[in-house]
Amino acid sequence: MAVAQPDMAVGARDAMAESRSTTRQVLHAVVDSRRVRCAFQPLIDLDSGAVAGYEALARGPRGSELESPLDLFAAAEEVGRMPELDWICRASALEAAAAAGLDRGLSWFVNVEPGALRYPCPPDLAGVIAKACEGLRVVVEFAERRIGEDPAGLLAAAQRVRKAGFGVAVDDVGAEPDSLALLPFIQPDVVKLDMSLLHGRSRAHVAAVANGVRAYAEATGAVILAEGIETPTHERAARVLGATYGQGWLYGRPGPLPDRAPAVATPFPLRQAPADEEDGTPFLLTRDHFHVTRTTKELLLPMSRHLEDQATVGGQSVALIGCFQEARFYTSRTRKRYSELCERSVFTAALAAGLGHDSSSRVLSIDLASDDPLVEEWNVVVVGPHFAGALLARDTGNAAMDMQREFDYVITHDRDVVLQAARRLLRWMVPERGDDLGYRLIDPWPLAQGRQDLVVAQSHREQITALGHSGYD
């Protein structure tokens, strides 16, 4: 007589479900008790060999199933507590940095994700963060992989960080070469080269990244830091790529902070926040820079298409933004063209009144109000690591047939002007517009949560708002 065998598949599922339940319980306990640790990895000045700063890296409770940051954040994401964990990691890092009492010339790097700006700070952590920020040189790192996902939101977040007096860094540059085109939008002080550039990427890929990063650094004065330096050979390769700072096991693995550290002779050169750019449409930039010419749409079309075609030239990745006045001018043929260009560019957007959303295309579609001043303009802006060009045109309002409509226009390859035009257009693309940066955020202050017993100095408001996100490795 045969003996019935247990259903192993059911048993495995039950065991897996029980394991996940246990993991969730551990995660809730970690978040509720704020039991997050931070390890710190040194950042080295390659010329002097001296420590110039530290990067904060989150860890779960030692010996637990959530000690690994990957497991910790995955569990938090699953149960919807990622924003709170994000605040806890940030508070833990800054509190530990402040408590160490090390040289004030050190820079403290914390990883962030712009989307978390939408979530308020837990009341019990606001005071901790505000106090810790006093006297610290904080550098906020944005991951390269996030730049193309929401460049407008990231631009707003970077502006807010700078207004708070912090530095800006872009992490993992070179993991995906496409995002090199967007470095000028974020304007980081520090460009951190991904470790893959020292560990087996193709020479062609490494050369493309190195040239793009060098071009950005030379134009802005930013510094280059190479990650993943494990051997003297890696260090030499990092120098060839233009790095003047390094990070990796050759200099120290993530761990506790030292009891003391030498004074920093040459701190990370964090630039002053860029002057606030004027609001307004891209065409208004022409008033102070160029002589404006008038011609018909028919004659402008080939020039606009030549600019758009830069998305397909030479293998470089570009950001492409087109403003078409009204949806009727963004024809089905043009939609198809932009969808094809989108496959070859890091970021493509189209703006027009009555445009609506096209779910079949990766092109970001922005629907303008009929009375929006941008409706009077026809703009094509293209930015790449080595190319910048823009058509900035304004409809004169004549009643001619479409192709005979007249425009006052400028075509420019002045990189500064092109970037200003692109940043102005990005302000129309933020999910919600409202505050001075064009980015509506939940107020992350304890008073907004009804806690009148905890009052934080007004001078720290910008700092805590700017630190409203984190994504520790």
C-alpha positions, 0 to 999 in steps of 0.5 A, a space after each residue: 500500500 502506497 504511503 501518501 507523500 507530503 505536498 513539498 510545494 505547499 510546505 515550501 510555500 508555507 516556509 517561505 511565507 513564515 520566513 517573510 512574516 518573520 522578516 517583516 516583524 524584524 523590520 518593524 522592530 528595527 524601524 520602531 526602535 531606530 536600531 540602524 547603524 552606520 559604517 563610514 568609508 574614508 575618501 582620500 585625496 590622491 595627491 597627499 594620501 590624506 583623508 578628506 571625508 567619509 561616506 556614510 553607509 547604513 547597516 541593520 542590527 549586527 548579526 540580524 537577517 537585515 544587517 545587509 543594507 540591500 536586505 534592510 531596504 528591500 524589507 522596508 520597501 515591501 512594508 511601506 516604511 522606506 521613507 521612515 527608514 530613510 530618515 533614520 539612516 540619515 539621522 544616524 549618520 549625521 549624529 555619529 559624524 557630529 559626535 565623533 568630534 573630528 576635524 571640521 574640514 572633513 566632508 560627510 557624504 550621504 546618499 539620497 533619493 529625490 523622491 523621498 523629499 515628499 515624505 515628512 521627517 519623524 518628529 523625534 528625528 528633526 532635532 537630532 538632524 538639526 543639531 548634527 548639521 551644525 558645523 558639518 560639511 555635508 555633501 548630498 549624493 544623487 545616484 546616477 541611475 535616478 537622473 534620467 527617471 525624474 530630471 526635473 524633480 532631481 534639479 529641484 532637489 539639487 537646488 534645495 540642497 545647495 540653498 541649504 549650504 550643502 555640496 552636491 555629488 553624483 554617484 556611480 557615474 559611468 555605470 550607465 553612460 547615458 546620464 553624462 548628458 544630464 550632469 550639467 543640469 545637476 551641476 555637482 561639485 563632486 563626480 564619483 566614477 563607478 567602480 566598474 570603470 576600474 574593474 573590467 568595463 570595455 576601453 571604449 566605454 571607459 574612454 567615453 565616460 572619462 572624456 565626458 566627465 573631464 569635459 564637465 569638470 573642466 567647464 565647471 571646476 568640479 572634482 572627480 572621485 573614483 570608487 572601487 580602488 582596491 590596488 595600486 594599479 586601480 589607483 593609477 587607472 583612476 588618475 588616468 581617468 582624471 580622479 583626484 580623490 579616491 575611495 575603496 578597500 585600498 584605503 579602508 573598508 567601511 567601519 567605525 569612525 576613528 577616535 581622532 583624525 589629522 586636520 584636513 589640509 585640502 577640503 573637498 572644494 565645494 562651490 558656492 550655490 549658483 546664482 538663482 536664474 531668472 524665471 521666464 520662458 527660454 526665448 527671453 534669454 535672447 534679449 541680453 545675448 543675441 540679435 533676433 532674426 525673423 523668418 517663417 516656420 517653413 524655413 525653420 523646420 530643417 534647422 529644428 530637425 537638424 538639432 533633434 538629429 543630434 540625438 542619433 549622431 556619434 553614439 553620444 547620449 543627449 537630453 532633448 526637449 521640444 516645445 510645440 506651442 499647441 498639440 495640433 503642431 505636435 503632429 502624428 509624424 512628429 510624435 513618431 519621430 520623437 518616440 524614435 529619438 527617445 529610444 536613443 536619448 537619455 531623456 526626451 520631453 515634449 510640451 504643448 497646450 492640449 497635449 495630453 498623455 501618450 501611454 504608448 511612448 516613453 516621451 515625457 508629455 507636458 500639457 500646457 495651459 492655453 494661457 501659458 506664456 510658453 504657448 507663444 514659443 517654439 523651442 528645441 533644446 539639445 544637451 549632450 556631454 560634448 554638444 549643446 544647441 537650441 532653437 529659441 523662437 517666438 510666434 509673431 502672431 500673424 494670421 498666415 497659413 501654418 508653414 508661413 507663420 513668422 517667428 522671431 528666432 535665435 539658434 545658438 550653441 552657446 552652452 551656458 545659454 542652452 543649459 539655461 534654456 533647458 533648466 527653464 523648460 524643466 521647471 514646467 515638468 515638475 510633478 507639482 509646482 508651487 514653492 520657490 523651487 517649483 517643487 511642492 514638498 510635504 513640510 518635514 517639520 515636527 510642528 506640521 505633525 502637531 508636536 508643539 513640544 519640539 521646536 527646531 531653530 528656523 535657521 535649520 529649516 532649509 537644511 532639514 528640508 534639503 536632507 529629506 531623502 536618503 538611499 544608503 548603499 
